[in-house]
């Protein structure tokens, strides 16, 4: 057996994409609570065994779908300025507000299942943080961010606002909120003249 290859038949990329698309469509119609592996399989036109062979739970299917979506929909901007990069990134991130029920479902699953929590944190949450860290590190190299600035704290502020608004739904989570948050963070991280 090849190094790193899982036993069984290799995944068909076409079937994988159909399953991930079906999971997202089922979520839109039924919500996370009503989502089932059988429903995903039926909508994708594959056997339930195929879905279970590749993913142990509905949360794992949804996580893969969200990881794929995040990588294609929310790109890593590189405009040459922190201001433009941050505004573009946060507007694109907040534009995905329709994903609220999906993200809340994944977070609930993570709270209930420590094994899934680690996978969710490593594959999705930390991956999204890494994108923002990359934007901020480039800005630091250009001299736009003070060398003393705690980038992890700035990243926590961004994702703290995002998740707080996702979970409580008490304030808008839209492009305008993304722009406002970008401006707030910029004031806090900008390099200051002595």
Secondary structure, 3 states (H helix, E strand, C coil): CCCCCCCCCCCCHHHHHHHHHHHHHHHHHHHHHHCCHHHHHHHHCCCHHHHHHHCCCHHHHHHHHHHHHHHHHCCCCCCCCHHHHHHHHHHHHHHHHHHHHHHHHHHHHHHHCHHHHHHHHHHHHHHHHHHHHHHHHHHHHCCCECCCCCHHHHHHHHHHHHHHHHHHCCCCCCHHHHHHHHHHHHHHHECCCC
